[in-house]
Amino acid sequence: MKEKMIEVKSLFFRYKEREKLVLNNINLSIERGEIFGILGTNGAGKTTLLSILSTLQTSFSGALVISGFDVKKQPCQVRKLIGVLFQEPVLDESLSGFQNLDFYAKIYNVSDRKKHILKAADFIGIKNHLNKKVKYYSGGMKRRLEFARCFLLKPKVLILDEPTLGLDPVARRQITNYLKRINKDLKITIIISTHNPEEADCLCHRIAIINHGRIALVGSPTALKSKLHVNLVRIKAGLALNTIVDWLKEKDWVRNLVSEGSEIKFILFNPERNMNSLLNFISRHKVLSFGCSYLSLEDIFMNCVGGEIKC
């Protein structure tokens, strides 16, 4: 059995007494070395949860333990274990990259500062840019500088609040690749919040979908895609198009039926019960192709937050 890095039990949080709960009965268990995603819309409670994990907010009820330390009772020990990246950069743009890292290293009494700064910058790929002022960095470069800042403390846990927010696709891909490398090479546990299902799907080992302060679903991307018990079906029908469409319209287990050209697309509910009926019918007609797949993580996410699933 893998070692647990983070345990969250019956966590509740509201900013003021009598106000609506921001986090409502959160229960999570995150393994050492795992990339764990917190996926939710704006206002779902992602940032608040990460603030609590980062020891920045302690007025919660429930239990929260990181690597054996109680976040409420032992926040100083927890801070020695974690690196945190906030949504907005916390860099002094009038200083060079090296000066920013050196300032941070001084605050945390990092020994042999220059050696560790160069090592962290080299690992993240910005060593050759350290002497440049941060105001001339691109958005992706600033993010990498902040990653280097976190590595100075050799954290066991990296807590990232939407680290790719506002970055272009190339910079987002670079950050995603760095995170995978960090996780693989340094065995760092990573908790990342995002509102992007595609990002969570390609990066995370497991994901918690949070909606209005509650955990709606938890699991691997593959497991989550199979939980809804629906399939996306595509049929190239040829001359049988109208016959098949008319038949499908009569079925209450067919939703979002779309016919474009010779192709039919729809959501098939309860495929384990209804797939045989569908296959028996289309086998009696000359269809050009038939395809069936799980919905995407975005579809599962939209279903959890009350959005529409589209073909």
Residue, then its C-alpha position, 0 to 999 in steps of 0.5 A: m500500500k502506498e504511503k499517504m502524504i495528505e489526509v483531509k477528513s470532514l473539513f468545513f470552512r466558512y469565512k464568517e460565522r453564519e455565512k454560507l459554507v465555502l468548503n462542505n465536508i471535504n474528504l481526500s487522501i493523496e498519496r506520496g508522489e502523486i499528481f493530484g488535480i482539484l478541478g472546478t469552476n471559478g468560485a467552486g472553492k479550489t483556491t480556498l482549499l489550497s490556502i488551507l493546505s498551505t497553512l494560510q487559512t487555519s479557521f477550519s473545522g475537521a482534520l488535515v495532516i500533511s506528512g504526519f504533521d497536523v496543519k492546525k497544530q504544527p503549521c511551522q513543520v508543514r511549511k518546511l515541507i511545502g512549496v506554493l505557487f499562487q495564481e498571481p506571480v510574487l516576483d519583484e520585476s525590478l530585480s533580476g531572476f537571480q536576485n529574486l531567488d537570492f532574496y528568497a534563499k536569504i529569507y529561508n536561510v538556505s546554505d550555499r545560496k548560489k550553488h542551490i540557485l544555479k542548480a534549481a534554475d538549471f533543472i527548470g531550464i532558466k539558468n541562462h536567463l538569471n541575470k535578466k530583469v524579471k520585467y523582460y521575462s515572458g509569462g512562461m519564464k516568470r512561472r518557471l522562475e517561481f518553480a525554481r524558487c520553490f525548489l530551493l527548499k526541496p519541498k516534499v509537496l508542491i501546491l499550485d493554484e492554476p499555474t498555467l492561467g493566462l499562459d499561451p498554449v506553448a507556455r502551458r505545454q512547457i509547464t505541464n512537461y516540467l511538472k511531469r519531470i519534477n514528479k518523476d525525477l524528484k518524486i514530489t507530490i503535486i496538488i494542482s488546481t485548475h478549471n481546465p479538464e484537458e490539462a487535468d486529464c493529461l497531467c494528473h494521476r487522480i482528480a477531485i471535481i469540486n462543485h459549490g464547495r463539495i467533492a462531486l467525484v474523485g478518481s483517475p481520469t479513466a475511472l471518472k470517464s467511465k462513471l457516468h455510464v454513458n457512451l458517445v456513439r458515432i455512426k456513418a449511416g450512408l443511405a440508411l441515415n433517415t431510417i436510423v435517425d427515426w428509430l433513435k428518436e423513439k428511444d429514451w436512452v438516446r440524448n443529444l441526437v445530431s445528424e450531420g451529412s451522413e454521420i449520426k452522433f448521440i449520447l447513449f445512456n446505460p450502454e450495458r443495458n441498451m448497446n445490444s438493442l442498438l447493435n441488433f438494429i444497425s446490423r440490419h442496415k448497411v452502415l459505413s462505420f460505427g464507433c463508440s467511446y467514453l465521454s471526455l473528462e470535460d463532459i464528465f466535468m460539465n455533468c457534475v457542475g450542471g452544464e450541458i454534455k455536447c456530442 
